[in-house]
Amino acid sequence: MPWAEEPYIVKEALPFVAVFATLTLLAAVSGMGGIAWVLFFATLGITAFFRNPHRTIPEDPKAILCPADGKILDVEDAPRDNLLAVPSRKISIFMSPFDVHVNRAPASGIVKRKTHIPGKFHVASRPEASRENERVEILIETPEGLTLGLVQIAGRIARRIVCYPGEGDAVQRGKRFGMIRFGSRVELFLPQEASVSVRPGQRVKEGETVMGYFP
């Protein structure tokens, strides 16, 4: 899984940083000092957006890890016709433009299904974003035979979802599997057998906050 390696700035930053750094240099050599400083700080901001800080992964193998930085919007029951196709629990996380946008696997397992669904670009914190926005859905089956679901949802500004693993690939808990650019939403579907240990309004960190526990 070369995409799961942990550089502090992920490779997706390179085209953006290169463009802004080049514009900064051109403005500086052209004598446009004020614009050069603005572009310099914009370059720093873009670089910071693609940061991938070190996270301390909880050792308990039954702990289900947070897939995204941000704020818990809802913890709710999901009906039978949801991503898992059985009654489950859905945890929604809103990622603002200032949050880390790398996504990490909540549990180790095999990607049994991956689906890209085109859609709209509502503000990601709005309820209709969950149903109508463009998204990528994956199902992960753990070695114990439990299944959980992950949905990466694009927002009004975020128009690019990156999800590296394909069907049949293995993911490792706490390791990155993708990201969403510039403000978005991630939803985690847990089987009924799992407990939930987070609440709406709580700030969470990907790869570090425990969302719940497998039985």
Backbone as ProteinMPNN parsed JSONL, in Angstrom:
{"seq_chain_A": "MPWAEEPYIVKEALPFVAVFATLTLLAAVSGMGGIAWVLFFATLGITAFFRNPHRTIPEDPKAILCPADGKILDVEDAPRDNLLAVPSRKISIFMSPFDVHVNRAPASGIVKRKTHIPGKFHVASRPEASRENERVEILIETPEGLTLGLVQIAGRIARRIVCYPGEGDAVQRGKRFGMIRFGSRVELFLPQEASVSVRPGQRVKEGETVMGYFP", "coords_chain_A": {"N_chain_A": [[0.831, -1.189, 0.0], [1.516, 1.585, -1.102], [0.3, 4.095, -1.125], [-0.473, 4.432, 1.463], [1.652, 5.262, 2.922], [3.306, 7.633, 5.08], [3.938, 10.612, 4.5], [4.536, 13.993, 5.61], [3.436, 16.099, 4.161], [1.115, 15.429, 1.761], [1.277, 13.876, -1.508], [-0.606, 14.939, -3.274], [-0.553, 17.616, -2.919], [1.459, 18.728, -4.438], [1.042, 19.77, -7.235], [-0.545, 22.081, -6.719], [0.984, 23.555, -4.863], [3.262, 23.993, -6.397], [2.299, 25.679, -8.458], [1.442, 27.995, -7.017], [3.834, 28.697, -5.744], [5.448, 29.269, -7.933], [4.091, 31.48, -9.027], [4.463, 33.232, -6.906], [7.253, 33.613, -6.996], [7.528, 34.775, -9.546], [6.114, 37.17, -9.162], [7.731, 38.336, -7.231], [10.24, 38.72, -8.546], [9.412, 40.488, -10.418], [9.078, 42.796, -9.116], [6.752, 43.239, -7.715], [6.086, 43.515, -4.807], [4.06, 43.511, -2.778], [2.019, 41.851, -3.83], [3.531, 39.564, -4.109], [3.996, 38.822, -1.433], [1.383, 38.243, -0.623], [0.838, 36.04, -2.292], [2.82, 34.345, -1.331], [1.975, 33.754, 1.292], [-0.401, 32.532, 0.621], [0.603, 30.265, -0.615], [1.741, 28.991, 1.596], [-0.62, 28.48, 3.002], [-1.998, 26.722, 1.266], [-0.193, 24.587, 1.293], [-0.382, 23.849, 4.001], [-3.002, 22.926, 4.048], [-2.829, 20.416, 2.874], [-1.624, 18.88, 4.779], [-0.465, 16.097, 6.738], [-0.536, 15.141, 9.602], [1.265, 13.413, 12.234], [-0.336, 10.787, 13.967], [-1.352, 9.268, 16.995], [-2.045, 6.015, 17.129], [-4.638, 4.211, 18.622], [-4.095, 1.257, 20.558], [-5.858, -0.839, 21.105], [-7.345, -3.458, 19.447], [-10.045, -3.706, 18.986], [-11.046, -1.208, 18.911], [-12.715, 1.199, 17.01], [-11.62, 3.43, 14.676], [-11.536, 6.99, 14.11], [-12.385, 8.284, 10.919], [-11.897, 10.828, 9.877], [-10.824, 14.218, 10.423], [-12.624, 16.74, 12.248], [-15.976, 17.848, 13.037], [-18.524, 16.153, 14.813], [-21.571, 15.759, 13.313], [-24.004, 14.294, 13.416], [-25.263, 11.434, 15.161], [-26.877, 8.66, 14.446], [-29.608, 6.307, 14.006], [-29.564, 4.128, 11.251], [-31.623, 3.124, 8.572], [-32.733, -0.075, 7.205], [-32.211, -0.01, 4.448], [-29.7, 1.156, 3.966], [-26.171, 1.878, 3.406], [-24.958, -0.471, 4.42], [-26.965, -2.279, 4.08], [-28.425, -3.359, 6.121], [-30.007, -2.736, 9.324], [-28.277, -0.183, 11.053], [-25.757, 2.001, 12.546], [-25.194, 5.402, 11.912], [-22.597, 7.725, 11.655], [-21.919, 11.043, 11.225], [-19.501, 13.272, 9.967], [-18.32, 16.54, 9.777], [-16.017, 18.243, 7.813], [-14.247, 21.091, 7.944], [-12.749, 23.732, 5.874], [-10.433, 24.229, 7.271], [-9.673, 21.989, 8.611], [-7.676, 18.954, 8.891], [-7.484, 17.092, 5.937], [-6.889, 14.551, 5.131], [-7.938, 11.184, 4.991], [-8.415, 8.354, 7.097], [-8.314, 4.791, 7.587], [-10.87, 3.254, 9.478], [-10.785, 0.69, 10.464], [-9.023, -2.423, 10.058], [-9.086, -4.418, 7.078], [-10.73, -5.832, 4.155], [-11.564, -4.241, 1.14], [-14.678, -4.636, 0.063], [-16.54, -3.572, -1.629], [-16.712, -0.785, -3.833], [-17.956, 2.298, -4.762], [-18.595, 4.951, -6.957], [-20.606, 7.772, -6.916], [-22.151, 10.082, -8.822], [-23.254, 13.489, -8.264], [-24.839, 16.325, -6.618], [-23.574, 19.482, -5.253], [-24.044, 20.457, -2.567], [-23.647, 22.494, 0.42], [-21.579, 20.848, 2.673], [-22.304, 20.394, 5.332], [-25.041, 20.416, 5.435], [-28.131, 18.565, 5.746], [-29.183, 17.456, 3.326], [-26.945, 17.033, 1.798], [-25.957, 14.56, 2.452], [-27.598, 12.81, 1.079], [-27.709, 13.713, -1.58], [-25.309, 14.727, -2.637], [-22.26, 14.424, -4.599], [-20.334, 11.459, -4.176], [-18.191, 8.908, -2.732], [-18.49, 5.558, -1.962], [-17.489, 2.988, 0.22], [-17.237, -0.416, 1.247], [-15.989, -2.17, 3.971], [-14.715, -5.213, 4.998], [-13.948, -6.805, 7.937], [-11.303, -8.904, 9.382], [-12.672, -10.478, 11.184], [-15.104, -10.844, 10.07], [-17.007, -8.842, 10.23], [-18.772, -6.02, 8.893], [-18.272, -2.72, 7.841], [-19.16, 0.617, 6.775], [-18.015, 3.321, 4.702], [-18.357, 6.668, 3.667], [-17.296, 9.104, 1.514], [-17.943, 12.405, 1.016], [-18.441, 14.969, -1.279], [-18.284, 18.554, -0.998], [-19.565, 21.966, -1.282], [-17.334, 23.47, -1.986], [-15.406, 21.505, -2.077], [-14.51, 19.529, -4.654], [-13.275, 17.259, -5.387], [-12.744, 14.037, -4.79], [-10.599, 11.742, -3.344], [-9.845, 8.431, -3.336], [-7.979, 5.829, -2.663], [-7.794, 2.83, -2.455], [-9.016, -0.05, -4.261], [-11.681, -2.341, -5.109], [-11.23, -5.354, -3.389], [-8.751, -4.7, -2.393], [-6.585, -4.401, 0.476], [-6.984, -2.618, 3.542], [-5.504, -0.827, 6.247], [-5.987, -0.277, 9.677], [-6.003, 3.029, 10.855], [-4.276, 3.912, 8.884], [-3.805, 6.035, 6.041], [-6.281, 6.31, 3.491], [-7.277, 7.96, 1.625], [-8.49, 11.246, 0.627], [-10.346, 14.376, 0.833], [-10.783, 17.316, -0.957], [-10.781, 20.583, 0.291], [-12.971, 21.145, 2.252], [-15.637, 19.254, 3.416], [-17.454, 16.141, 3.898], [-17.665, 13.198, 5.85], [-18.999, 9.99, 6.296], [-19.607, 7.394, 8.58], [-20.599, 4.099, 8.787], [-21.704, 1.837, 11.115], [-21.938, -1.571, 12.192], [-24.743, -3.063, 13.967], [-23.785, -4.547, 16.059], [-21.636, -3.197, 17.051], [-20.474, -0.775, 19.442], [-21.059, 2.756, 20.144], [-19.129, 5.611, 20.765], [-19.018, 8.363, 20.599], [-20.409, 11.719, 20.322], [-22.881, 14.054, 19.045], [-21.616, 17.236, 17.978], [-19.106, 16.92, 19.044], [-15.578, 17.37, 18.711], [-13.333, 15.663, 16.622], [-10.507, 13.534, 15.797], [-8.873, 12.212, 12.999], [-7.838, 8.824, 12.828], [-7.176, 8.747, 15.499], [-9.163, 9.478, 17.477], [-11.498, 7.419, 19.14], [-14.262, 5.927, 17.75], [-16.046, 3.987, 18.461], [-16.61, 0.57, 19.505], [-15.823, -2.716, 18.417], [-17.602, -5.81, 19.069]], "CA_chain_A": [[0.0, 0.0, 0.0], [2.369, 2.78, -1.118], [-0.492, 5.286, -0.844], [-0.696, 4.529, 2.908], [2.837, 5.801, 3.574], [2.926, 8.797, 5.86], [4.65, 11.892, 4.382], [3.798, 15.031, 6.329], [2.642, 16.768, 3.129], [0.807, 14.373, 0.805], [1.708, 14.198, -2.874], [-1.638, 15.699, -3.968], [-0.264, 19.047, -2.753], [2.533, 19.199, -5.304], [0.652, 20.677, -8.331], [-1.042, 23.346, -6.184], [2.105, 24.282, -4.27], [4.144, 24.405, -7.489], [1.694, 26.827, -9.15], [1.485, 29.191, -6.165], [5.239, 29.065, -5.521], [5.927, 29.884, -9.178], [3.495, 32.81, -9.1], [5.143, 34.042, -5.891], [8.579, 33.946, -7.513], [7.368, 35.713, -10.661], [5.729, 38.468, -8.606], [8.881, 38.905, -6.523], [11.26, 39.195, -9.479], [8.824, 41.572, -11.199], [9.002, 43.976, -8.272], [5.414, 43.371, -7.113], [6.328, 42.984, -3.476], [2.827, 43.252, -2.035], [1.381, 40.654, -4.394], [4.401, 38.424, -3.812], [3.738, 38.395, -0.06], [0.061, 37.6, -0.599], [0.985, 34.717, -2.901], [3.658, 33.538, -0.443], [1.132, 33.241, 2.378], [-1.341, 31.594, 0.001], [1.357, 29.02, -0.8], [1.808, 28.339, 2.911], [-1.953, 27.98, 3.332], [-2.269, 25.533, 0.452], [0.657, 23.502, 1.818], [-0.95, 23.411, 5.277], [-4.231, 22.177, 3.802], [-2.49, 19.043, 2.511], [-0.802, 18.286, 5.84], [-0.817, 14.749, 7.191], [0.208, 15.07, 10.863], [1.37, 12.12, 12.905], [-1.389, 10.488, 14.921], [-1.097, 8.12, 17.872], [-3.107, 5.046, 16.864], [-4.967, 3.384, 19.788], [-3.632, -0.115, 20.389], [-6.953, -1.803, 21.238], [-7.771, -3.859, 18.101], [-11.495, -3.599, 18.873], [-11.404, 0.205, 18.793], [-13.004, 1.683, 15.66], [-10.973, 4.737, 14.65], [-12.176, 8.073, 13.366], [-11.837, 8.376, 9.56], [-11.685, 12.197, 9.41], [-10.845, 15.328, 11.372], [-13.778, 17.612, 12.096], [-16.989, 17.891, 14.092], [-19.62, 15.203, 14.655], [-22.86, 16.396, 13.04], [-25.101, 13.438, 13.87], [-25.123, 10.005, 15.439], [-28.278, 8.277, 14.281], [-29.918, 4.988, 13.469], [-29.723, 4.076, 9.795], [-32.579, 2.059, 8.245], [-32.227, -1.286, 6.544], [-31.789, 0.237, 3.066], [-28.529, 2.031, 3.931], [-24.973, 1.334, 2.762], [-24.692, -1.842, 4.877], [-28.134, -3.083, 3.719], [-29.032, -3.866, 7.356], [-30.053, -1.645, 10.306], [-26.933, 0.116, 11.55], [-25.607, 3.337, 13.114], [-24.458, 6.298, 11.017], [-21.934, 8.851, 12.296], [-21.571, 12.017, 10.191], [-18.422, 14.18, 10.367], [-18.115, 17.67, 8.87], [-14.635, 18.7, 7.717], [-14.167, 22.467, 7.451], [-11.522, 23.942, 5.103], [-9.27, 24.354, 8.159], [-9.348, 20.683, 9.183], [-6.873, 18.016, 8.109], [-8.389, 16.441, 4.991], [-6.522, 13.151, 4.913], [-8.856, 10.214, 5.598], [-7.757, 7.131, 7.554], [-9.198, 3.634, 7.724], [-11.303, 3.028, 10.859], [-10.496, -0.695, 10.849], [-8.33, -3.207, 9.029], [-9.966, -5.337, 6.373], [-10.712, -5.88, 2.697], [-12.61, -3.452, 0.487], [-15.563, -5.569, -0.654], [-17.255, -2.837, -2.67], [-16.386, 0.629, -3.959], [-18.89, 2.877, -5.726], [-18.604, 6.4, -7.14], [-21.955, 8.207, -7.24], [-22.198, 11.508, -9.17], [-24.337, 14.187, -7.591], [-24.792, 17.78, -6.473], [-22.508, 19.984, -4.391], [-24.57, 21.25, -1.462], [-22.754, 22.669, 1.561], [-21.467, 19.487, 3.215], [-22.91, 20.278, 6.655], [-26.499, 20.356, 5.315], [-28.613, 17.177, 5.703], [-29.385, 16.945, 1.972], [-25.651, 16.635, 1.234], [-25.798, 13.131, 2.689], [-28.374, 12.045, 0.101], [-27.684, 14.21, -2.949], [-24.002, 15.161, -3.132], [-21.326, 13.449, -5.165], [-19.703, 10.725, -3.088], [-17.596, 7.582, -2.942], [-18.867, 4.65, -0.885], [-16.754, 1.727, 0.272], [-17.549, -1.379, 2.303], [-14.797, -2.855, 4.475], [-14.99, -6.414, 5.784], [-12.836, -7.061, 8.85], [-10.927, -10.319, 9.469], [-13.659, -11.179, 12.008], [-16.331, -11.002, 9.304], [-17.901, -7.705, 10.404], [-18.724, -5.081, 7.781], [-18.585, -1.316, 8.11], [-19.201, 1.418, 5.555], [-17.452, 4.668, 4.698], [-18.8, 7.492, 2.549], [-16.626, 10.39, 1.338], [-18.941, 13.244, 0.353], [-17.945, 16.262, -1.727], [-19.063, 19.707, -0.56], [-19.711, 23.038, -2.27], [-15.997, 23.838, -2.445], [-14.667, 20.268, -2.362], [-14.999, 18.908, -5.89], [-12.341, 16.193, -5.76], [-12.629, 12.971, -3.794], [-9.506, 10.81, -3.617], [-9.989, 7.177, -2.588], [-6.961, 5.0, -3.318], [-7.988, 1.383, -2.623], [-10.1, -0.555, -5.091], [-12.3, -3.565, -4.594], [-10.279, -6.435, -3.182], [-7.544, -4.218, -1.725], [-6.578, -4.387, 1.936], [-6.712, -1.356, 4.237], [-4.996, -1.036, 7.6], [-6.553, 0.71, 10.596], [-5.147, 4.164, 11.155], [-3.484, 4.326, 7.727], [-4.614, 6.843, 5.138], [-6.803, 5.652, 2.296], [-7.714, 8.967, 0.672], [-8.727, 12.588, 1.155], [-11.288, 15.199, 0.08], [-10.175, 18.639, -1.019], [-11.372, 21.893, 0.556], [-14.223, 21.196, 3.004], [-16.43, 18.128, 2.959], [-18.182, 15.352, 4.888], [-17.41, 11.75, 5.845], [-19.961, 9.242, 7.101], [-19.175, 6.067, 8.994], [-21.707, 3.212, 9.121], [-21.251, 0.762, 11.991], [-22.939, -2.628, 12.408], [-25.435, -2.955, 15.241], [-23.012, -5.205, 17.119], [-20.618, -2.27, 17.55], [-20.908, 0.324, 20.305], [-20.702, 4.105, 19.687], [-18.581, 6.335, 21.92], [-18.923, 9.793, 20.307], [-21.696, 12.401, 20.405], [-22.965, 15.236, 18.171], [-20.927, 18.427, 18.451], [-17.755, 16.597, 19.506], [-14.47, 17.472, 17.777], [-12.663, 14.372, 16.519], [-9.282, 13.483, 15.005], [-8.754, 10.974, 12.224], [-6.813, 7.889, 13.247], [-6.852, 8.876, 16.926], [-10.393, 9.397, 18.261], [-12.213, 6.14, 19.057], [-15.674, 6.159, 17.445], [-16.813, 2.926, 19.084], [-15.86, -0.669, 19.693], [-16.379, -3.982, 17.951], [-17.862, -6.71, 20.2]], "C_chain_A": [[0.875, 1.252, 0.0], [1.599, 4.054, -0.814], [-0.733, 5.469, 0.65], [0.535, 5.038, 3.648], [2.519, 7.183, 4.132], [3.848, 10.016, 5.689], [3.851, 12.972, 5.084], [2.947, 15.868, 5.377], [2.386, 15.739, 2.025], [1.079, 14.842, -0.622], [0.674, 15.009, -3.659], [-1.403, 17.205, -3.87], [0.642, 19.585, -3.844], [2.085, 20.109, -6.448], [0.215, 22.05, -7.83], [0.101, 24.193, -5.633], [3.03, 24.805, -5.366], [3.6, 25.641, -8.197], [1.823, 28.089, -8.306], [2.918, 29.639, -5.897], [5.814, 29.755, -6.756], [5.375, 31.304, -9.324], [4.143, 33.757, -8.094], [6.494, 34.518, -6.394], [8.488, 34.972, -8.638], [6.999, 37.106, -10.152], [6.911, 39.146, -7.926], [9.907, 39.477, -7.486], [10.74, 40.335, -10.356], [8.653, 42.846, -10.371], [7.647, 44.21, -7.631], [5.449, 42.778, -5.712], [5.076, 42.641, -2.705], [2.13, 41.994, -2.51], [2.207, 39.418, -4.081], [4.156, 37.913, -2.397], [2.382, 37.705, 0.066], [0.153, 36.186, -1.153], [1.835, 33.792, -2.033], [2.817, 32.929, 0.678], [0.053, 32.291, 1.84], [-0.672, 30.245, -0.224], [1.467, 28.262, 0.509], [0.458, 27.739, 3.293], [-2.309, 26.726, 2.56], [-1.461, 24.34, 0.959], [0.078, 22.95, 3.113], [-2.216, 22.594, 5.078], [-3.94, 20.7, 3.535], [-1.61, 18.357, 3.566], [-1.359, 16.936, 6.269], [-0.087, 14.509, 8.51], [0.23, 13.669, 11.453], [0.234, 11.961, 13.894], [-1.015, 9.237, 15.725], [-2.265, 7.159, 17.758], [-3.397, 4.234, 18.129], [-4.627, 1.915, 19.538], [-4.762, -1.137, 20.435], [-7.476, -2.189, 19.859], [-9.276, -3.777, 17.899], [-11.959, -2.154, 18.727], [-11.592, 0.577, 17.324], [-12.54, 3.134, 15.589], [-11.734, 5.734, 13.792], [-11.565, 8.173, 11.962], [-11.475, 9.787, 9.117], [-11.627, 13.167, 10.575], [-12.127, 16.141, 11.169], [-14.697, 17.569, 13.288], [-18.091, 16.888, 13.788], [-20.916, 15.981, 14.449], [-24.006, 15.605, 13.646], [-24.582, 12.052, 14.21], [-26.539, 9.47, 15.433], [-28.416, 6.849, 13.768], [-30.098, 5.095, 11.961], [-30.65, 2.915, 9.454], [-31.932, 0.927, 7.466], [-31.67, -1.008, 5.155], [-30.609, 1.205, 2.981], [-27.352, 1.303, 3.286], [-24.705, -0.112, 3.154], [-25.816, -2.802, 4.536], [-28.763, -3.783, 4.922], [-29.141, -2.671, 8.317], [-28.674, -1.433, 10.927], [-26.952, 1.499, 12.199], [-24.756, 4.166, 12.176], [-23.907, 7.478, 11.818], [-21.457, 9.793, 11.194], [-20.558, 13.017, 10.739], [-18.298, 15.284, 9.319], [-16.67, 18.139, 8.964], [-14.635, 20.111, 7.147], [-12.888, 22.63, 6.626], [-10.262, 24.02, 5.963], [-8.868, 23.03, 8.797], [-8.368, 19.93, 8.3], [-7.829, 17.239, 7.208], [-7.947, 15.052, 4.55], [-7.542, 12.271, 5.63], [-8.109, 8.928, 5.932], [-8.769, 6.014, 7.774], [-9.578, 3.415, 9.187], [-10.998, 1.632, 11.376], [-9.729, -1.366, 9.721], [-9.315, -4.149, 8.353], [-9.775, -5.258, 4.874], [-11.861, -5.043, 2.159], [-13.449, -4.401, -0.373], [-16.334, -4.876, -1.774], [-16.827, -1.376, -2.645], [-17.245, 1.207, -5.073], [-18.736, 4.39, -5.756], [-19.977, 6.811, -7.62], [-21.919, 9.699, -7.57], [-23.364, 12.184, -8.454], [-24.127, 15.682, -7.544], [-23.653, 18.17, -5.536], [-23.088, 20.959, -3.356], [-23.468, 21.484, -0.43], [-22.761, 21.37, 2.362], [-22.109, 19.322, 4.584], [-24.427, 20.155, 6.598], [-26.97, 18.914, 5.172], [-28.747, 16.618, 4.291], [-28.081, 16.54, 1.289], [-25.442, 15.134, 1.376], [-26.475, 12.297, 1.61], [-28.068, 12.422, -1.344], [-26.302, 14.546, -3.5], [-23.212, 14.029, -3.771], [-20.556, 12.765, -4.047], [-19.054, 9.439, -3.584], [-17.923, 6.738, -1.722], [-17.979, 3.411, -0.938], [-17.257, 0.885, 1.445], [-16.265, -2.103, 2.682], [-15.234, -4.043, 5.317], [-13.767, -6.741, 6.625], [-12.48, -8.542, 8.854], [-11.917, -11.145, 10.284], [-14.99, -11.357, 11.294], [-17.356, -9.899, 9.506], [-17.716, -6.722, 9.252], [-19.059, -3.679, 8.264], [-18.493, -0.535, 6.805], [-18.604, 2.793, 5.752], [-17.958, 5.409, 3.469], [-18.025, 8.803, 2.583], [-17.539, 11.259, 0.475], [-18.326, 14.59, -0.012], [-18.849, 17.372, -1.209], [-19.145, 20.758, -1.647], [-18.361, 23.44, -2.843], [-15.214, 22.592, -2.839], [-15.261, 19.589, -3.584], [-14.13, 17.715, -6.294], [-12.21, 15.22, -4.605], [-11.521, 12.026, -4.242], [-9.702, 9.592, -2.72], [-9.108, 6.138, -3.272], [-7.342, 3.532, -3.493], [-9.148, 1.062, -3.547], [-10.69, -1.791, -4.466], [-11.263, -4.684, -4.52], [-8.993, -6.013, -2.506], [-7.712, -4.267, -0.205], [-6.336, -2.975, 2.434], [-6.302, -1.684, 5.666], [-5.481, 0.082, 8.505], [-5.542, 1.803, 10.926], [-4.288, 4.638, 10.004], [-4.386, 5.068, 6.738], [-5.055, 6.03, 3.921], [-7.28, 6.668, 1.263], [-7.823, 10.328, 1.321], [-9.812, 13.252, 0.312], [-10.776, 16.628, 0.145], [-11.166, 19.755, -0.677], [-12.777, 21.869, 1.169], [-15.217, 20.154, 2.535], [-17.047, 17.382, 4.144], [-17.799, 13.887, 4.732], [-18.434, 11.097, 6.753], [-19.451, 7.841, 7.348], [-20.398, 5.267, 9.404], [-21.162, 2.03, 9.923], [-22.337, -0.3, 12.133], [-23.547, -2.502, 13.798], [-24.653, -3.591, 16.387], [-21.998, -4.253, 17.754], [-21.245, -1.218, 18.469], [-20.469, 1.649, 19.687], [-20.258, 4.912, 20.897], [-18.36, 7.823, 21.635], [-20.319, 10.39, 20.306], [-21.704, 13.595, 19.45], [-22.305, 16.449, 18.813], [-19.498, 18.184, 18.882], [-16.74, 16.8, 18.387], [-13.702, 16.155, 17.799], [-11.429, 14.482, 15.629], [-9.177, 12.139, 14.297], [-7.584, 10.139, 12.72], [-6.536, 7.859, 14.734], [-8.084, 8.759, 17.822], [-11.05, 8.039, 18.05], [-13.696, 6.431, 18.863], [-16.581, 5.158, 18.132], [-15.952, 1.679, 19.172], [-16.593, -1.843, 19.063], [-16.63, -4.879, 19.156], [-16.691, -7.66, 20.441]], "O_chain_A": [[0.965, 1.923, 1.028], [2.178, 5.008, -0.294], [-1.153, 6.546, 1.073], [0.489, 5.231, 4.863], [1.563, 7.826, 3.698], [4.489, 10.42, 6.659], [2.624, 12.89, 5.154], [1.854, 16.301, 5.744], [3.331, 15.233, 1.42], [1.106, 16.039, -0.905], [1.035, 15.699, -4.612], [-1.976, 17.98, -4.636], [0.602, 20.778, -4.148], [2.701, 21.159, -6.633], [0.554, 23.068, -8.432], [0.182, 25.393, -5.897], [3.526, 25.928, -5.278], [4.361, 26.559, -8.505], [2.257, 29.13, -8.8], [3.187, 30.839, -5.831], [6.578, 30.713, -6.638], [6.104, 32.222, -9.699], [4.349, 34.935, -8.384], [6.844, 35.689, -6.24], [9.269, 35.923, -8.685], [7.51, 38.107, -10.652], [7.085, 40.361, -8.022], [10.397, 40.587, -7.283], [11.525, 41.062, -10.965], [8.145, 43.852, -10.866], [7.413, 45.274, -7.059], [4.92, 41.695, -5.46], [5.016, 41.602, -2.047], [1.701, 41.167, -1.704], [1.658, 38.349, -3.817], [4.111, 36.703, -2.177], [2.248, 36.707, 0.774], [-0.383, 35.246, -0.567], [1.597, 32.584, -2.0], [2.932, 31.74, 0.977], [-0.354, 31.356, 2.53], [-1.298, 29.2, -0.048], [1.309, 27.042, 0.543], [0.389, 26.637, 3.837], [-2.855, 25.776, 3.122], [-1.974, 23.224, 1.046], [0.043, 21.736, 3.314], [-2.485, 21.671, 5.846], [-4.72, 19.833, 3.927], [-0.936, 17.37, 3.272], [-2.559, 16.676, 6.176], [0.883, 13.752, 8.543], [-0.66, 12.854, 11.208], [-0.119, 12.914, 14.588], [-0.439, 8.286, 15.196], [-3.36, 7.453, 18.238], [-2.478, 3.618, 18.668], [-4.845, 1.395, 18.443], [-4.63, -2.213, 19.851], [-8.007, -1.331, 19.154], [-9.744, -3.777, 16.761], [-13.131, -1.902, 18.45], [-10.726, 0.301, 16.493], [-13.012, 3.976, 16.353], [-12.472, 5.366, 12.878], [-10.341, 8.149, 11.83], [-10.816, 9.953, 8.091], [-12.295, 12.972, 11.591], [-12.65, 16.219, 10.058], [-14.271, 17.293, 14.409], [-18.543, 16.779, 12.648], [-21.314, 16.77, 15.306], [-24.877, 16.169, 14.309], [-23.609, 11.566, 13.635], [-27.325, 9.792, 16.324], [-27.495, 6.271, 13.19], [-30.709, 6.04, 11.463], [-30.482, 1.822, 9.995], [-30.751, 0.972, 7.12], [-30.749, -1.697, 4.717], [-30.519, 1.989, 2.036], [-27.523, 0.239, 2.693], [-24.27, -0.905, 2.318], [-25.656, -4.014, 4.681], [-29.555, -4.709, 4.749], [-28.429, -1.684, 8.135], [-27.991, -2.393, 11.282], [-28.013, 2.096, 12.381], [-23.721, 3.705, 11.694], [-24.635, 8.141, 12.556], [-20.679, 9.393, 10.327], [-20.728, 13.546, 11.837], [-18.186, 15.007, 8.124], [-16.161, 18.401, 10.053], [-14.987, 20.306, 5.984], [-12.021, 21.757, 6.669], [-9.15, 23.892, 5.45], [-7.83, 22.952, 9.455], [-8.239, 20.222, 7.111], [-8.873, 16.777, 7.669], [-8.577, 14.448, 3.682], [-7.959, 12.58, 6.746], [-7.275, 8.465, 5.154], [-9.929, 6.262, 8.105], [-8.701, 3.392, 10.052], [-10.956, 1.411, 12.586], [-9.782, -0.928, 8.572], [-10.264, -4.622, 8.978], [-8.796, -4.696, 4.383], [-12.986, -5.12, 2.653], [-12.988, -4.902, -1.399], [-16.733, -5.514, -2.748], [-16.608, -0.799, -1.581], [-17.268, 0.684, -6.187], [-18.743, 5.04, -4.711], [-20.476, 6.277, -8.61], [-21.679, 10.511, -6.676], [-24.34, 11.532, -8.084], [-23.348, 16.242, -8.315], [-22.878, 17.327, -5.085], [-22.685, 22.12, -3.278], [-22.473, 20.761, -0.406], [-23.826, 20.85, 2.695], [-22.434, 18.198, 4.966], [-25.05, 19.822, 7.607], [-26.285, 18.109, 4.542], [-28.461, 15.442, 4.065], [-28.1, 15.79, 0.313], [-24.82, 14.506, 0.519], [-26.001, 11.215, 1.262], [-28.148, 11.579, -2.238], [-26.137, 14.641, -4.716], [-23.458, 12.849, -3.52], [-20.165, 13.412, -3.076], [-19.325, 8.957, -4.684], [-17.668, 7.144, -0.588], [-17.744, 2.853, -2.01], [-17.647, 1.41, 2.488], [-15.54, -2.591, 1.815], [-16.031, -3.895, 6.243], [-12.674, -6.932, 6.091], [-13.266, -9.361, 8.38], [-12.005, -12.361, 10.111], [-15.912, -11.957, 11.847], [-18.474, -10.006, 9.002], [-16.621, -6.607, 8.701], [-20.019, -3.481, 9.009], [-17.838, -0.962, 5.855], [-18.677, 3.363, 6.84], [-17.987, 4.859, 2.368], [-18.087, 9.535, 3.57], [-17.868, 10.897, -0.654], [-17.757, 15.271, 0.841], [-20.044, 17.158, -1.005], [-18.834, 20.482, -2.806], [-18.245, 23.718, -4.036], [-14.454, 22.607, -3.807], [-16.4, 19.125, -3.544], [-14.238, 17.218, -7.416], [-11.632, 15.544, -3.567], [-11.509, 11.566, -5.384], [-9.721, 9.709, -1.494], [-9.454, 5.628, -4.338], [-7.222, 3.019, -4.606], [-10.133, 1.797, -3.612], [-10.245, -2.236, -3.408], [-10.517, -4.923, -5.47], [-8.213, -6.866, -2.083], [-8.822, -4.185, 0.321], [-5.576, -2.219, 1.829], [-6.711, -2.704, 6.221], [-5.399, 1.257, 8.146], [-4.383, 1.529, 11.235], [-3.627, 5.67, 10.122], [-5.573, 4.766, 6.614], [-4.318, 5.192, 3.401], [-7.648, 6.293, 0.15], [-7.317, 10.548, 2.422], [-10.16, 12.774, -0.768], [-10.376, 17.093, 1.213], [-12.239, 19.859, -1.272], [-13.682, 22.518, 0.645], [-15.608, 20.163, 1.367], [-17.149, 17.92, 5.247], [-17.629, 13.395, 3.616], [-18.707, 11.587, 7.849], [-18.93, 7.184, 6.447], [-21.158, 5.698, 10.271], [-20.271, 1.315, 9.466], [-23.522, 0.027, 12.188], [-22.948, -1.911, 14.696], [-24.832, -3.222, 17.548], [-21.551, -4.485, 18.878], [-22.399, -0.826, 18.29], [-19.607, 1.67, 18.809], [-20.923, 4.905, 21.933], [-17.601, 8.48, 22.347], [-21.307, 9.657, 20.292], [-20.641, 14.097, 19.085], [-22.411, 16.668, 20.02], [-18.742, 19.137, 19.07], [-17.006, 16.444, 17.239], [-13.449, 15.596, 18.866], [-11.315, 15.399, 14.815], [-9.363, 11.081, 14.897], [-6.498, 10.651, 12.994], [-5.746, 7.037, 15.197], [-8.062, 8.029, 18.813], [-11.149, 7.562, 16.92], [-14.32, 7.093, 19.692], [-17.756, 5.441, 18.365], [-14.742, 1.716, 18.949], [-17.815, -1.955, 19.158], [-15.949, -4.737, 20.171], [-16.743, -8.484, 21.354]]}, "name": "protein", "num_of_chains": 1, "seq": "MPWAEEPYIVKEALPFVAVFATLTLLAAVSGMGGIAWVLFFATLGITAFFRNPHRTIPEDPKAILCPADGKILDVEDAPRDNLLAVPSRKISIFMSPFDVHVNRAPASGIVKRKTHIPGKFHVASRPEASRENERVEILIETPEGLTLGLVQIAGRIARRIVCYPGEGDAVQRGKRFGMIRFGSRVELFLPQEASVSVRPGQRVKEGETVMGYFP"}
